Amino acid sequence: MDSRYQKHLPLQNRYDIEEGLNHGYTLTRIAELLGKDKTTISKEIYI
């Protein structure tokens, strides 16, 4: 199964998202770095 379709993000991915945001990265760039869809990143931030 493709890792992009897992239901939950590992804690490390959440830390990586936070670090990306702190560095001013776009959601698209963070998603590329993590190998995830940008909507997944958006949901983690805005929910």
Buried (B, 14 or more C-beta within 10 A) or exposed (E): EEEEEEEEBEEEBEEBBEEBBEEEBEBEBBBEBBEBBBEBBBEBEEE
